[in-house]
Every structure is written in C-alpha cells, then in structure tokens.
Amino acid sequence: MANLETADMIAKTRRVSAEGLLEGRADLSQYPFQLLTIQTLRGAAVERIAYVASAAEFLMQYGWDLVNVVAIGNVDVACAVMRRRPPT
C-alpha cells in the first residue's frame, strides 16, 4: 500500500495527489490553508486531466471549489487548483 499523505506533508507543498484522495490515503482534516493543488502523473495525457477532475469533484463534497485545471508541458502533469469554501 502506498504511503499516507498527512495534513502536515500536504501543507508543506500545498499539494495532494489525486491518487491519495481517491484511494483514501490523504488526510486534509488539519490542512490550514484555503488554497490547495491536486496533481497526478498517472495515465496518459487525457486520462490525467480526467483523473484530476475526478479528485476535484470528490473534494467538492467536503467544501472545496474548483478554481482551475492546468496541464503542464504536454500534459506531463495535470493540476487542479482548489479553494476551500468559507464556513457559513
């Protein structure tokens, strides 16, 4: 099994893997910031964008909104920028 991504580890880079989110290995319970990036290297170019979008949609149910999806290089890395909704 792959390693757990702790809130402290994620906070240091402001980055979480799509794999960690979708496989239940990412802990954002103590994540202190409003902005977060989701990244993946998994799959082919088009699959990476879809995988990041899936992870972004997963986070939306926990109070996060999608800001943007970016492909870096020739989609070597797909990245979603997320913003946590303020408490109501």
Residue pairs with C-beta under 8 A, 6 or more apart in sequence:
1 25
2 19
2 20
2 23
2 25
3 25
4 20
4 25
4 26
4 27
5 16
5 17
5 20
5 25
5 26
5 27
6 27
7 27
7 28
7 29
7 30
7 31
7 32
8 30
10 16
10 26
10 27
10 28
10 31
10 36
11 31
11 32
11 33
14 33
14 35
14 36
14 37
15 36
15 37
15 38
15 39
16 26
16 28
16 36
16 37
16 38
16 39
17 26
17 38
17 39
17 40
18 38
18 39
18 40
18 42
18 51
18 52
18 54
18 55
18 80
19 25
19 40
19 42
20 26
21 38
21 55
21 58
21 59
22 51
22 54
22 55
22 58
28 36
28 59
28 62
33 84
34 83
34 84
35 67
35 81
35 82
35 83
35 84
36 59
36 64
36 81
36 82
36 83
36 84
37 79
37 80
37 81
37 82
38 52
38 55
38 56
38 59
38 79
38 80
38 82
39 52
39 77
39 78
39 79
39 80
40 48
40 51
40 52
40 55
40 77
40 78
41 48
41 76
41 77
42 48
42 51
43 50
43 51
45 71
45 74
45 75
46 75
48 71
48 75
48 77
48 78
49 69
49 71
49 75
49 78
51 78
52 69
52 78
52 79
52 80
53 69
53 80
55 80
56 64
56 66
56 69
56 80
56 82
57 66
59 82
60 66
63 84
63 85
64 82
64 83
64 84
64 85
65 82
65 83
65 84
65 85
66 80
66 81
66 82
67 80
67 81
67 82
67 83
68 80
68 81
69 78
69 79
69 80
69 81
70 78
70 79
70 80
70 81
71 77
71 78
71 79
72 78
72 79
